[in-house]
Amino acid sequence: MPLAPATAADEPVMRVHASLEDNWTAAAAEIRGLMLGRQRLNVLEAGGGSRTNVDFMPEARFTTIDISPEQLERNSYAEQKILADVETYEDYPRDYDMIICNDLLEHLPRPEAALQRLVRHLAMNGLLIVGGPIPTSFKGIFTKLTPHAVHVAVYRYLFGQATAGQPGHPPFPAYLRWAISPDGLSRWARAAGLKVAYRGCSKPSWAIARLRNFHPAAAGLYTGGMNLLRLLSLQTWRADLTDMVMVFQRRP
């Protein structure tokens, strides 16, 4: 009997966390439970840089794909590195137990095309893990409506990152398509036959800390502004929830 299509009612509730670190900690617990009993996982990290968000899987074998040679050069944990465009690349050597897209999809003009290609190489019961900014948050809308030069200036002068905008260093040009919102990704996953296993969103604790370092009043002004937007929207818009972690599982 064919598997009944998943519906929104089957999905877990969105968990709200005070920080992105807490969000990843909760997602990691879910991932460990789903991967229980599997040994020596094969992991594909799309857009993998100098570190991974699944370092809680120490026995994993990593393959990483990135369009930036500088990012690949800084990657020290992948056994195989692929210099290619994730939107068009097809020649992956195997299927993977986990495919990770962290801080990647927002930089792609056609993120759904990349996801469609990646999910073809997801093993049965394998996990697709997506992390990144929420396009409908204040941060997401600000990023969409302002030129890349503004993003570079924010990173360089507000957050103190001297290398901002240099080759292989963030911020990278961003598209933030509406399709990669949490609800958009859930709809795509259901259509692709994936189960939504975890949904989490969080506040930009790291950005607030850097605002506080920039000026003691800056973080308070930001928090006050986010609270005002929530009140003006009659509690319907959480502009302060800027980042998401989503876990999808390929169903048998």
C-alpha positions as CSV (number, residue, x, y, z in Angstrom):
1,M,0.0,0.0,0.0
2,P,1.5,3.4,-0.9
3,L,2.5,5.7,1.9
4,A,-0.1,8.4,2.7
5,P,1.3,11.9,2.0
6,A,2.3,13.8,5.1
7,T,0.2,16.7,6.1
8,A,0.9,19.9,8.2
9,A,-1.0,18.2,11.1
10,D,1.7,15.5,11.2
11,E,4.5,18.0,11.9
12,P,6.1,18.7,15.2
13,V,5.4,22.2,16.7
14,M,7.9,24.9,16.1
15,R,10.2,25.1,19.1
16,V,11.3,28.7,20.1
17,H,14.8,29.1,21.6
18,A,16.6,32.0,23.2
19,S,19.7,31.4,21.1
20,L,20.9,29.6,18.0
21,E,23.2,27.5,20.1
22,D,20.2,26.2,22.1
23,N,18.3,25.6,18.8
24,W,21.2,23.4,17.5
25,T,21.5,21.6,20.9
26,A,17.8,20.6,20.7
27,A,18.2,19.6,17.0
28,A,21.3,17.5,17.8
29,A,19.3,15.5,20.4
30,E,16.6,14.8,17.8
31,I,19.2,13.8,15.2
32,R,21.1,11.5,17.6
33,G,17.8,9.7,18.4
34,L,16.9,9.3,14.7
35,M,20.4,8.1,13.9
36,L,20.6,5.7,16.9
37,G,22.3,2.4,16.0
38,R,23.9,3.6,12.7
39,Q,27.6,3.3,12.5
40,R,30.1,5.4,10.5
41,L,27.6,7.8,8.9
42,N,28.3,9.2,5.5
43,V,27.5,12.9,5.6
44,L,27.3,15.4,2.8
45,E,27.8,19.0,3.8
46,A,26.6,21.5,1.2
47,G,28.4,24.8,1.6
48,G,30.8,23.4,4.2
49,G,33.3,25.8,5.6
50,S,35.9,25.6,8.3
51,R,33.6,24.0,10.9
52,T,30.5,21.8,11.0
53,N,27.3,22.0,13.1
54,V,27.2,18.2,13.5
55,D,30.5,17.8,15.3
56,F,28.5,15.7,17.8
57,M,28.8,12.8,15.2
58,P,32.6,12.2,15.6
59,E,32.6,9.0,13.6
60,A,31.0,10.5,10.5
61,R,32.7,10.6,7.1
62,F,32.3,14.0,5.6
63,T,32.1,15.0,2.0
64,T,31.7,18.8,1.4
65,I,30.7,20.7,-1.7
66,D,31.2,24.5,-2.1
67,I,31.5,26.9,-4.9
68,S,34.2,28.9,-3.0
69,P,37.8,27.5,-3.2
70,E,38.6,29.6,-0.2
71,Q,35.9,27.9,1.9
72,L,37.1,24.5,0.8
73,E,40.7,25.3,1.6
74,R,39.7,26.2,5.2
75,N,37.8,22.9,5.6
76,S,39.9,20.5,7.6
77,Y,37.4,17.7,8.4
78,A,36.1,16.5,5.1
79,E,37.5,13.4,3.5
80,Q,36.4,14.5,0.1
81,K,35.9,18.0,-1.2
82,I,33.9,19.0,-4.3
83,L,34.4,22.4,-5.9
84,A,31.1,22.9,-7.7
85,D,27.7,24.7,-7.8
86,V,25.2,22.8,-5.6
87,E,22.4,24.0,-7.8
88,T,23.6,22.1,-10.8
89,Y,26.1,19.4,-9.6
90,E,24.9,15.8,-10.1
91,D,27.9,13.5,-9.8
92,Y,27.9,12.6,-6.1
93,P,29.8,9.4,-5.4
94,R,27.2,7.8,-3.1
95,D,24.0,8.2,-1.1
96,Y,24.3,9.9,2.2
97,D,22.9,9.2,5.7
98,M,22.8,13.0,6.4
99,I,22.8,16.0,4.1
100,I,23.4,19.3,5.7
101,C,22.6,22.7,4.3
102,N,23.6,25.2,6.9
103,D,23.8,28.9,6.0
104,L,23.6,27.9,2.3
105,L,20.1,28.2,0.9
106,E,19.7,31.9,1.5
107,H,22.6,32.5,-0.9
108,L,21.1,30.6,-3.8
109,P,18.9,32.1,-6.5
110,R,17.3,28.7,-7.0
111,P,17.3,26.9,-3.6
112,E,14.6,24.5,-4.5
113,A,16.6,23.3,-7.5
114,A,19.6,22.6,-5.2
115,L,17.3,20.7,-2.7
116,Q,15.8,18.6,-5.4
117,R,19.3,17.5,-6.6
118,L,20.5,16.9,-3.1
119,V,17.6,14.8,-1.9
120,R,18.1,12.4,-4.8
121,H,21.3,11.3,-2.9
122,L,19.6,11.0,0.5
123,A,19.7,7.4,1.8
124,M,16.5,5.7,3.0
125,N,15.6,7.0,6.5
126,G,18.4,9.6,6.0
127,L,18.2,13.1,7.3
128,L,18.2,16.4,5.5
129,I,19.2,19.2,7.9
130,V,18.6,22.8,7.0
131,G,19.8,25.8,9.0
132,G,19.8,29.5,8.2
133,P,18.1,32.8,8.5
134,I,14.3,33.1,8.3
135,P,13.3,35.3,5.3
136,T,10.2,36.7,7.0
137,S,12.1,37.9,10.1
138,F,13.3,41.5,10.5
139,K,16.8,40.4,9.8
140,G,15.6,38.5,6.7
141,I,13.6,41.4,5.3
142,F,16.3,43.9,6.0
143,T,18.8,41.7,4.2
144,K,16.5,41.3,1.2
145,L,15.8,45.0,0.8
146,T,19.3,46.3,1.2
147,P,22.3,46.0,-1.1
148,H,25.2,43.7,-0.4
149,A,27.5,46.7,0.4
150,V,25.3,47.5,3.4
151,H,25.7,43.9,4.7
152,V,29.5,44.2,4.4
153,A,29.5,47.5,6.2
154,V,27.4,46.0,9.1
155,Y,29.8,43.1,9.5
156,R,32.9,45.2,9.2
157,Y,32.0,48.3,11.3
158,L,29.2,47.1,13.6
159,F,30.4,43.6,14.2
160,G,34.1,44.3,13.9
161,Q,34.9,41.7,11.2
162,A,37.9,43.2,9.3
163,T,37.7,40.5,6.6
164,A,34.0,41.0,5.9
165,G,33.3,40.8,2.1
166,Q,36.7,39.5,1.1
167,P,36.8,36.4,-1.0
168,G,35.7,33.4,1.0
169,H,34.6,35.5,4.0
170,P,31.0,36.4,5.0
171,P,28.7,38.1,4.4
172,F,28.1,36.4,1.1
173,P,25.5,37.8,-1.4
174,A,22.0,36.7,-0.3
175,Y,18.7,36.1,-2.1
176,L,16.6,34.8,0.8
177,R,13.8,33.4,-1.3
178,W,10.4,33.2,0.4
179,A,10.4,29.5,-0.4
180,I,13.0,28.8,2.3
181,S,10.9,30.0,5.1
182,P,10.1,27.3,7.7
183,D,6.6,26.9,6.3
184,G,7.9,26.9,2.7
185,L,10.4,24.3,3.5
186,S,7.8,22.1,5.2
187,R,5.6,22.3,2.2
188,W,8.5,21.4,-0.1
189,A,9.4,18.5,2.2
190,R,5.9,17.1,2.2
191,A,5.8,17.2,-1.6
192,A,9.2,15.5,-1.8
193,G,8.0,12.7,0.4
194,L,10.1,13.7,3.5
195,K,8.9,13.7,7.1
196,V,9.4,16.9,9.1
197,A,11.2,15.6,12.3
198,Y,12.2,18.9,13.9
199,R,11.4,22.6,13.6
200,G,13.2,25.2,15.7
201,C,13.6,28.9,15.6
202,S,15.7,31.3,17.7
203,K,16.8,34.8,18.4
204,P,20.1,36.2,17.1
205,S,22.0,36.0,20.5
206,W,25.4,36.4,18.8
207,A,24.3,39.6,17.0
208,I,22.8,41.0,20.2
209,A,26.0,40.3,22.0
210,R,28.0,42.1,19.3
211,L,25.6,45.1,19.4
212,R,26.2,45.3,23.1
213,N,29.9,45.3,22.6
214,F,29.5,48.0,20.0
215,H,27.5,50.3,22.3
216,P,25.7,49.4,25.6
217,A,22.5,51.0,24.3
218,A,22.5,49.3,20.9
219,A,21.3,45.9,22.1
220,G,18.5,47.5,24.2
221,L,17.3,49.6,21.2
222,Y,17.3,46.5,19.0
223,T,15.3,44.4,21.6
224,G,12.9,47.3,22.2
225,G,12.3,47.7,18.4
226,M,11.6,43.9,18.1
227,N,9.1,44.1,21.0
228,L,7.4,47.1,19.4
229,L,7.0,45.3,16.0
230,R,5.4,42.4,17.9
231,L,3.0,44.7,19.6
232,L,2.1,46.5,16.4
233,S,1.4,43.3,14.6
234,L,-0.9,42.2,17.5
235,Q,1.5,39.4,18.4
236,T,1.3,37.8,14.9
237,W,4.9,38.7,13.8
238,R,7.9,37.5,15.7
239,A,10.4,39.7,13.9
240,D,13.0,38.8,16.5
241,L,13.1,35.1,15.6
242,T,15.7,35.3,12.9
243,D,17.2,31.8,12.6
244,M,15.9,28.3,12.0
245,V,17.0,24.7,12.2
246,M,14.8,22.1,10.3
247,V,15.3,18.4,10.2
248,F,13.6,16.2,7.5
249,Q,13.7,12.4,7.2
250,R,13.3,10.4,4.0
251,R,10.5,8.1,4.6
252,P,10.7,4.4,3.4
